[in-house]
């Protein structure tokens, strides 16, 4: 049961990385530094004061940059791979004593994959926001992403089982986006006679 809870915790934290890369890293670092979150062997560095300070500075820079018009889109191109990496690291950091092959397989597939999925949904939604509002709604969208990342990271640390609900909602949103994109593509394709 402990491994299952760790997997849920890792997936939830990875999903939070899809909204903002450094916010969940900061939350995990603060929780580990405060002694509330045990980290797996080799990841104790996440709970050190230098890591906490580094993640705090990175979080402030990342959050501020997302409020600058057009910089937010540029960041989305780098945030995808960075979110995957952060999601993988956080997943591996909360998995206890499991086989290293299993740990890194779960970290890359479940952690990195979840973060990439959420980041992809977020990028598509931001592009839609820019198209509809010419970018004027993007600061509101950035605020939603910030609080989504922070709230999700704190929620899954407090109640790891909440991850099941979060993953269900994310899967539903992803399926709807894919269907909508397919319908839009089919509607825009030229008809051959």
N, C-alpha and C positions, 0 to 999 in steps of 0.2 A: 504494500500500500504506500510505503514511503517513496518508492521509485515512481509510482503513478502520480503522486502529489508533486514530486519534483519535476516530472515531465509537464504537468499542467502549469506549474509555476514558470518553467522555462518557455513554454509556448506563449503564455500571457505576456511575459516580459519581452519576448521577441516581437509579438504583435505591437506592443507599445513602441518598439524601435522603428516600426514602419511609419509611425507618425512623426517622431523626432528621434534622431539617432542617440543623442547624448542625454536626454532627460531620463530614460530608464537606467542608463549607466550610472547617472548621478544618484538616482533613488536606490539602486542596489548598493552602490558604494557607501552611501549614508547609512543604510540599514546594516550592512556588514560592519562598518566602522563603529556603529552604536551597539553591536553585539546582538542584533535582532535576527540576522540572517546568516546562518552558517554556509560557508562556501566550500566547494570541493577542493581537494588537494591540488595545489598548483595555481589556484585562483585567489589566494589570500591577498595578493597585491591589490585586488579591487577594493578591499576594505581598509586600505592605508590612507593616512592623511594626504600624502602627495597625490594619490589617485583621486581622492575626494575633491581636492582643490583644482586639479586638472579638469575633471569632469564638470565642475561648477563653472569654470571659465569657458570651457567648450560649449556648455549649455547656453550661457548668456550670449556668446557670439552667434551660435546657431539660431537661437530664438530671434535675436535682433536682425540677423540677415534675412530671415523670412518675411520681415516687414518692409523690405526694400523692394520696390517694383522691379520686375524682371530678374532681380537677383534670385528671387524665390524659384523661378523656373530653372535658372542655371544650377541652383543647389539641388534641384530634383534629379539632375543627371548624375550628380555625384552621390546623392543620398541613397540611391538604389543599392549599389554595391556596398556602401558604408553600412546601411541598415542590415543587409545580409550578414556582414561580418559581425556587427554588434549583436544581432540576434543569435548568431552561432556561439559567440563568446558567452553571452548571458545564459543560454541553454546549457552549455558545458559547465558553467560555473556553479549552477544550482543542482546538477545531477550529482548524487552522492557517490558512493563506492560502487561503480558499475564497470563492467569490462570497457577498456579504453576504445575498442572498436565500436561497441554499441554507443558509448558516450558521444564520439565524434560523428557517427552516422546520424544519430538523433539531432546532434547540434547542427549539422549541415543541412539535413533534410527538413526536420521539424522547425528548428530555430531559424535558420537562414531562409527557408521557404516561406514560413509565416511572415517574417519581416518583409520579404520581397513582395508577397501578395498584398499586404497592407500598404506598402509604399507604392505599389502599382496602382491600387485603387485610389490612393491619395493623389497621385500624379494625374490620373485621368480626371478626377474631380476638380483639381486645381485648373487644368486646361479648360474644362467646361466652364468653370467660374470666370476665367479670363475671357473666354469667348462671349459669354453672356453679358458680363459687366465691364468689359474692356479693362479688367484688372482692378476695378474699384472695390470689389468684394473680397479680393485676396487677403487683405489684412484681417478681415473677419474670419476667413477660412483658416488663416495661420493661427489665430487665437483658438479656434475650435480644435485644430491639430495639437496645439500645445497642451490644452487642458485634457484632450483625449489621451495623449501620451502619459501625462502626469497622473491623471485619474486611473487609467488602466494599470499602470505600474504599481501604484499604491493599493488598488483594489486586489490585484492578484497576489500581492505580498500578504495582504490581510486575509483573503479568502481565495486560495488557489482554485477551488472548484468553480468559481465564477468564470474561469477560463473557458469552461464548456459552453457557457452562454455566449461569451464573446466570440469564440470560434464559430459557433452556429450562425451568429449574426453576420460575421465577416464572410462566411461561405455563401450565405443568402445574397449579400450585396454583390459579391464577385460574380455569382451566377447571373444575377439581374443585369449587371454591366456587360457581361459577355453577350447575353441575349440581345440587349439593346444595341450593342455595337454591330452584331450580326445583322439585325433587322435594318439598321441604318445603312450598312454596307450593301445589303441586298436591294434596298430602295434606291440607292444612288448608282447602282451598276447599270450600264447600258444594256438594253434588251436587244438580243440578236434576232433578226427575223429570218 
